[in-house]
Amino acid sequence: MFEFIIWGGAALSLTGLAGLIWCILRVMKARKAGLSDDELRATVQAVLPWNLASLFLSVLGLMLVILGISFG
Protein backbone atom coordinates (compact mmCIF):
# COMPACT_ATOMS: atom_id res chain seq x y z
CA MET A 1 0.00 0.00 0.00
CA PHE A 2 2.76 2.46 0.87
CA GLU A 3 4.38 1.81 -2.48
CA PHE A 4 1.32 3.41 -4.13
CA ILE A 5 1.69 6.44 -1.85
CA ILE A 6 5.35 6.78 -2.86
CA TRP A 7 4.64 6.52 -6.58
CA GLY A 8 1.61 8.81 -6.33
CA GLY A 9 3.70 11.37 -4.48
CA ALA A 10 6.42 11.11 -7.12
CA ALA A 11 3.83 11.66 -9.84
CA LEU A 12 2.48 14.73 -8.01
CA SER A 13 5.99 16.10 -7.60
CA LEU A 14 6.75 15.64 -11.29
CA THR A 15 3.48 17.30 -12.23
CA GLY A 16 4.34 20.25 -10.01
CA LEU A 17 7.83 20.42 -11.49
CA ALA A 18 6.38 20.46 -15.00
CA GLY A 19 4.11 23.32 -13.94
CA LEU A 20 7.05 25.27 -12.53
CA ILE A 21 8.99 24.79 -15.75
CA TRP A 22 5.96 25.97 -17.73
CA CYS A 23 5.76 29.11 -15.58
CA ILE A 24 9.45 29.84 -16.08
CA LEU A 25 9.19 29.40 -19.85
CA ARG A 26 6.10 31.59 -20.06
CA VAL A 27 7.77 34.48 -18.21
CA MET A 28 10.99 34.08 -20.21
CA LYS A 29 8.97 34.26 -23.42
CA ALA A 30 7.25 37.43 -22.21
CA ARG A 31 10.61 39.00 -21.29
CA LYS A 32 12.10 38.21 -24.69
CA ALA A 33 9.04 39.67 -26.43
CA GLY A 34 10.09 43.11 -25.29
CA LEU A 35 6.83 43.98 -23.58
CA SER A 36 6.37 47.19 -21.66
CA ASP A 37 6.64 47.15 -17.88
CA ASP A 38 2.87 47.10 -17.41
CA GLU A 39 2.36 44.25 -19.88
CA LEU A 40 5.20 42.25 -18.33
CA ARG A 41 3.79 42.86 -14.86
CA ALA A 42 0.37 41.66 -16.03
CA THR A 43 1.92 38.50 -17.47
CA VAL A 44 3.80 37.76 -14.26
CA GLN A 45 0.64 38.38 -12.21
CA ALA A 46 -1.27 35.97 -14.44
CA VAL A 47 1.40 33.28 -14.02
CA LEU A 48 1.77 33.72 -10.24
CA PRO A 49 -1.27 31.59 -9.19
CA TRP A 50 -0.10 28.77 -11.48
CA ASN A 51 3.38 29.04 -10.01
CA LEU A 52 2.08 28.79 -6.44
CA ALA A 53 -0.21 25.87 -7.33
CA SER A 54 2.67 24.02 -8.98
CA LEU A 55 4.88 24.64 -5.97
CA PHE A 56 2.12 23.36 -3.68
CA LEU A 57 1.74 20.20 -5.78
CA SER A 58 5.47 19.57 -5.64
CA VAL A 59 5.60 20.01 -1.88
CA LEU A 60 2.53 17.83 -1.37
CA GLY A 61 4.04 15.11 -3.55
CA LEU A 62 7.33 15.20 -1.69
CA MET A 63 5.47 14.97 1.62
CA LEU A 64 3.66 11.87 0.35
CA VAL A 65 6.94 10.32 -0.74
CA ILE A 66 8.49 10.95 2.68
CA LEU A 67 5.35 9.62 4.40
CA GLY A 68 5.38 6.46 2.29
CA ILE A 69 9.08 5.87 2.93
CA SER A 70 8.71 6.49 6.66
CA PHE A 71 5.79 4.14 7.18
CA GLY A 72 6.72 1.61 4.48
DSSP file (Angstrom, degrees, kcal/mol; ACC not computed):
  #  RESIDUE AA STRUCTURE BP1 BP2  ACC     N-H-->O    O-->H-N    N-H-->O    O-->H-N    TCO  KAPPA ALPHA  PHI   PSI    X-CA   Y-CA   Z-CA
    1    1 A M    >>        0   0    0      0, 0.0     4,-1.2     0, 0.0     3,-0.7   0.000 360.0 360.0 360.0 -41.9    0.0    0.0    0.0
    2    2 A F  H 3>  +     0   0    0      1,-0.2     4,-2.3     2,-0.2     5,-0.1   0.767 360.0  65.9 -69.6 -22.9    2.8    2.5    0.9
    3    3 A E  H 3> S+     0   0    0      1,-0.2     4,-2.5     2,-0.2    -1,-0.2   0.887  99.9  51.2 -63.6 -37.0    4.4    1.8   -2.5
    4    4 A F  H <> S+     0   0    0     -3,-0.7     4,-2.6     2,-0.2    -1,-0.2   0.878 108.3  51.9 -66.0 -37.3    1.3    3.4   -4.1
    5    5 A I  H  X S+     0   0    0     -4,-1.2     4,-2.4     2,-0.2    -2,-0.2   0.908 110.6  48.7 -64.7 -41.3    1.7    6.4   -1.9
    6    6 A I  H  X S+     0   0    0     -4,-2.3     4,-2.2     2,-0.2    -2,-0.2   0.946 115.2  42.8 -64.1 -48.1    5.3    6.8   -2.9
    7    7 A W  H  X S+     0   0    0     -4,-2.5     4,-2.2     2,-0.2    -2,-0.2   0.869 114.4  51.1 -69.4 -35.3    4.6    6.5   -6.6
    8    8 A G  H  X S+     0   0    0     -4,-2.6     4,-2.3     2,-0.2    -1,-0.2   0.906 110.9  48.9 -64.9 -41.4    1.6    8.8   -6.3
    9    9 A G  H  X S+     0   0    0     -4,-2.4     4,-2.5    -5,-0.2    -2,-0.2   0.889 110.3  51.2 -64.3 -39.2    3.7   11.4   -4.5
   10   10 A A  H  X S+     0   0    0     -4,-2.2     4,-2.4     2,-0.2    -2,-0.2   0.902 109.8  50.0 -64.4 -39.9    6.4   11.1   -7.1
   11   11 A A  H  X S+     0   0    0     -4,-2.2     4,-2.1     2,-0.2    -2,-0.2   0.906 111.0  49.0 -64.8 -40.8    3.8   11.7   -9.8
   12   12 A L  H  X S+     0   0    0     -4,-2.3     4,-2.5     2,-0.2    -2,-0.2   0.911 111.0  50.4 -63.3 -42.2    2.5   14.7   -8.0
   13   13 A S  H  X S+     0   0    0     -4,-2.5     4,-2.4     1,-0.2    -2,-0.2   0.911 111.0  48.1 -63.3 -42.1    6.0   16.1   -7.6
   14   14 A L  H  X S+     0   0    0     -4,-2.4     4,-2.3     2,-0.2    -1,-0.2   0.867 110.6  51.8 -67.2 -35.6    6.8   15.6  -11.3
   15   15 A T  H  X S+     0   0    0     -4,-2.1     4,-2.0     2,-0.2    -2,-0.2   0.921 111.3  47.3 -65.3 -42.9    3.5   17.3  -12.2
   16   16 A G  H  X S+     0   0    0     -4,-2.5     4,-2.2     2,-0.2    -2,-0.2   0.892 111.0  51.6 -63.7 -39.7    4.3   20.2  -10.0
   17   17 A L  H  X S+     0   0    0     -4,-2.4     4,-2.4     2,-0.2    -2,-0.2   0.899 108.2  51.4 -64.5 -40.5    7.8   20.4  -11.5
   18   18 A A  H  X S+     0   0    0     -4,-2.3     4,-2.2     1,-0.2    -1,-0.2   0.899 109.8  50.8 -62.3 -39.8    6.4   20.5  -15.0
   19   19 A G  H  X S+     0   0    0     -4,-2.0     4,-2.2     2,-0.2    -2,-0.2   0.890 109.2  50.3 -64.2 -39.8    4.1   23.3  -13.9
   20   20 A L  H  X S+     0   0    0     -4,-2.2     4,-2.3     2,-0.2    -2,-0.2   0.906 110.4  49.4 -65.1 -41.3    7.0   25.3  -12.5
   21   21 A I  H  X S+     0   0    0     -4,-2.4     4,-2.6     1,-0.2    -2,-0.2   0.902 109.5  52.4 -64.0 -40.0    9.0   24.8  -15.8
   22   22 A W  H  X S+     0   0    0     -4,-2.2     4,-2.3     1,-0.2    -2,-0.2   0.912 109.3  49.7 -61.4 -42.4    6.0   26.0  -17.7
   23   23 A C  H  X S+     0   0    0     -4,-2.2     4,-2.2     2,-0.2     5,-0.2   0.919 110.9  49.2 -62.4 -43.8    5.8   29.1  -15.6
   24   24 A I  H  X S+     0   0    0     -4,-2.3     4,-2.5     1,-0.2    -2,-0.2   0.930 112.5  47.4 -61.8 -45.6    9.4   29.8  -16.1
   25   25 A L  H  X S+     0   0    0     -4,-2.6     4,-2.3     1,-0.2    -1,-0.2   0.876 110.1  53.0 -65.1 -37.0    9.2   29.4  -19.8
   26   26 A R  H  X S+     0   0    0     -4,-2.3     4,-1.8    -5,-0.2    -1,-0.2   0.917 112.2  43.8 -65.0 -43.0    6.1   31.6  -20.1
   27   27 A V  H  X S+     0   0    0     -4,-2.2     4,-2.4     2,-0.2    -2,-0.2   0.892 112.6  52.6 -70.4 -38.9    7.8   34.5  -18.2
   28   28 A M  H  X S+     0   0    0     -4,-2.5     4,-2.3    -5,-0.2    -2,-0.2   0.903 108.9  50.6 -62.3 -39.4   11.0   34.1  -20.2
   29   29 A K  H  X S+     0   0    0     -4,-2.3     4,-1.2     1,-0.2    -1,-0.2   0.902 110.5  49.3 -63.5 -40.8    9.0   34.3  -23.4
   30   30 A A  H  <>S+     0   0    0     -4,-1.8     5,-1.0     1,-0.2     4,-0.3   0.879 110.8  50.3 -66.5 -37.6    7.3   37.4  -22.2
   31   31 A R  H ><5S+     0   0    0     -4,-2.4     3,-1.1     1,-0.2    -2,-0.2   0.905 110.6  48.7 -67.2 -40.4   10.6   39.0  -21.3
   32   32 A K  H 3<5S+     0   0    0     -4,-2.3    -1,-0.2     1,-0.2    -2,-0.2   0.721  98.6  69.5 -72.3 -20.1   12.1   38.2  -24.7
   33   33 A A  T 3<5S-     0   0    0     -4,-1.2    -1,-0.2    -5,-0.2    -2,-0.2   0.617 105.8-125.4 -73.6 -11.0    9.0   39.7  -26.4
   34   34 A G  T < 5 +     0   0    0     -3,-1.1    -3,-0.1    -4,-0.3    -2,-0.1   0.883  44.1 175.7  71.3  38.6   10.1   43.1  -25.3
   35   35 A L      < -     0   0    0     -5,-1.0    -1,-0.1     1,-0.1     2,-0.0  -0.288  34.3 -99.6 -72.2 160.5    6.8   44.0  -23.6
   36   36 A S     >  -     0   0    0      1,-0.1     4,-2.7     4,-0.0     5,-0.2  -0.255  39.4 -99.7 -71.6 169.2    6.4   47.2  -21.7
   37   37 A D  H  > S+     0   0    0      1,-0.2     4,-2.5     2,-0.2     5,-0.2   0.896 123.2  49.0 -60.1 -41.3    6.6   47.2  -17.9
   38   38 A D  H  > S+     0   0    0      2,-0.2     4,-2.1     1,-0.2    -1,-0.2   0.909 112.8  46.7 -66.8 -41.3    2.9   47.1  -17.4
   39   39 A E  H  > S+     0   0    0      2,-0.2     4,-2.0     1,-0.2    -2,-0.2   0.898 113.8  48.3 -67.7 -39.6    2.4   44.3  -19.9
   40   40 A L  H  X S+     0   0    0     -4,-2.7     4,-2.5     2,-0.2    -2,-0.2   0.903 110.9  51.1 -66.3 -40.4    5.2   42.3  -18.3
   41   41 A R  H  X S+     0   0    0     -4,-2.5     4,-2.4    -5,-0.2    -2,-0.2   0.893 109.4  50.8 -63.1 -39.8    3.8   42.9  -14.9
   42   42 A A  H  X S+     0   0    0     -4,-2.1     4,-1.8     2,-0.2    -1,-0.2   0.892 110.1  49.9 -65.2 -39.0    0.4   41.7  -16.0
   43   43 A T  H  X S+     0   0    0     -4,-2.0     4,-1.7     2,-0.2    -2,-0.2   0.928 111.7  47.4 -64.5 -45.0    1.9   38.5  -17.5
   44   44 A V  H  X S+     0   0    0     -4,-2.5     4,-1.8     1,-0.2    -2,-0.2   0.897 111.3  51.5 -64.6 -39.4    3.8   37.8  -14.3
   45   45 A Q  H  < S+     0   0    0     -4,-2.4    -1,-0.2     1,-0.2    -2,-0.2   0.838 109.4  50.7 -66.4 -31.8    0.6   38.4  -12.2
   46   46 A A  H  < S+     0   0    0     -4,-1.8     4,-0.4     1,-0.2    -1,-0.2   0.829 113.6  44.8 -73.1 -31.0   -1.3   36.0  -14.4
   47   47 A V  H  X S+     0   0    0     -4,-1.7     4,-2.3     1,-0.2     3,-0.4   0.751  93.9  81.6 -83.2 -25.2    1.4   33.3  -14.0
   48   48 A L  H  X S+     0   0    0     -4,-1.8     4,-2.5     1,-0.2     5,-0.2   0.864  89.5  49.0 -54.2 -46.9    1.8   33.7  -10.2
   49   49 A P  H  > S+     0   0    0      0, 0.0     4,-2.3     0, 0.0    -1,-0.2   0.896 112.9  49.0 -61.8 -36.9   -1.3   31.6   -9.2
   50   50 A W  H  > S+     0   0    0     -4,-0.4     4,-2.3    -3,-0.4    -2,-0.2   0.884 110.4  51.8 -66.6 -37.8   -0.1   28.8  -11.5
   51   51 A N  H  X S+     0   0    0     -4,-2.3     4,-2.3     2,-0.2    -1,-0.2   0.933 111.5  45.5 -63.9 -46.4    3.4   29.0  -10.0
   52   52 A L  H  X S+     0   0    0     -4,-2.5     4,-2.4     1,-0.2    -2,-0.2   0.888 112.8  50.7 -65.7 -39.0    2.1   28.8   -6.4
   53   53 A A  H  X S+     0   0    0     -4,-2.3     4,-2.3    -5,-0.2    -1,-0.2   0.897 111.1  48.7 -65.7 -39.7   -0.2   25.9   -7.3
   54   54 A S  H  X S+     0   0    0     -4,-2.3     4,-2.3     2,-0.2    -2,-0.2   0.903 111.3  49.6 -66.2 -41.4    2.7   24.0   -9.0
   55   55 A L  H  X S+     0   0    0     -4,-2.3     4,-2.4     2,-0.2    -2,-0.2   0.903 110.3  50.8 -63.5 -41.1    4.9   24.6   -6.0
   56   56 A F  H  X S+     0   0    0     -4,-2.4     4,-2.7     2,-0.2    -2,-0.2   0.908 109.5  50.5 -62.7 -42.5    2.1   23.4   -3.7
   57   57 A L  H  X S+     0   0    0     -4,-2.3     4,-2.6     2,-0.2    -2,-0.2   0.914 110.6  49.6 -61.9 -42.9    1.7   20.2   -5.8
   58   58 A S  H  X S+     0   0    0     -4,-2.3     4,-2.4     2,-0.2    -2,-0.2   0.930 113.1  45.7 -62.4 -45.4    5.5   19.6   -5.6
   59   59 A V  H  X S+     0   0    0     -4,-2.4     4,-2.2     2,-0.2    -2,-0.2   0.912 113.0  50.1 -65.1 -42.4    5.6   20.0   -1.9
   60   60 A L  H  X S+     0   0    0     -4,-2.7     4,-2.0     1,-0.2    -1,-0.2   0.912 111.3  49.4 -62.8 -42.2    2.5   17.8   -1.4
   61   61 A G  H  X S+     0   0    0     -4,-2.6     4,-2.2     1,-0.2    -2,-0.2   0.908 110.6  49.3 -63.6 -42.2    4.0   15.1   -3.6
   62   62 A L  H  X S+     0   0    0     -4,-2.4     4,-2.4     1,-0.2    -1,-0.2   0.864 108.9  53.5 -66.3 -34.3    7.3   15.2   -1.7
   63   63 A M  H  X S+     0   0    0     -4,-2.2     4,-2.5     2,-0.2    -1,-0.2   0.899 108.9  49.4 -65.5 -39.1    5.5   15.0    1.6
   64   64 A L  H  X S+     0   0    0     -4,-2.0     4,-2.8     2,-0.2    -2,-0.2   0.900 109.8  51.2 -65.8 -39.7    3.7   11.9    0.4
   65   65 A V  H  X S+     0   0    0     -4,-2.2     4,-2.4     2,-0.2    -2,-0.2   0.940 112.5  45.6 -61.2 -47.2    6.9   10.3   -0.7
   66   66 A I  H  X S+     0   0    0     -4,-2.4     4,-2.5     2,-0.2    -2,-0.2   0.896 113.3  50.7 -63.9 -40.0    8.5   10.9    2.7
   67   67 A L  H  X S+     0   0    0     -4,-2.5     4,-2.3     2,-0.2     5,-0.3   0.925 111.4  47.7 -62.8 -45.2    5.4    9.6    4.4
   68   68 A G  H  X S+     0   0    0     -4,-2.8     4,-1.4     1,-0.2    -2,-0.2   0.886 113.9  46.7 -64.8 -38.9    5.4    6.5    2.3
   69   69 A I  H  < S+     0   0    0     -4,-2.4    -1,-0.2    -5,-0.2    -2,-0.2   0.902 112.7  50.3 -69.0 -40.2    9.1    5.9    2.9
   70   70 A S  H  < S+     0   0    0     -4,-2.5    -2,-0.2     1,-0.2    -1,-0.2   0.907 121.3  31.6 -66.0 -42.9    8.7    6.5    6.7
   71   71 A F  H  <        0   0    0     -4,-2.3    -1,-0.2     1,-0.2    -2,-0.2   0.614 360.0 360.0 -91.7 -13.0    5.8    4.1    7.2
   72   72 A G     <        0   0    0     -4,-1.4    -1,-0.2    -5,-0.3    -2,-0.1   0.460 360.0 360.0 -80.9 360.0    6.7    1.6    4.5
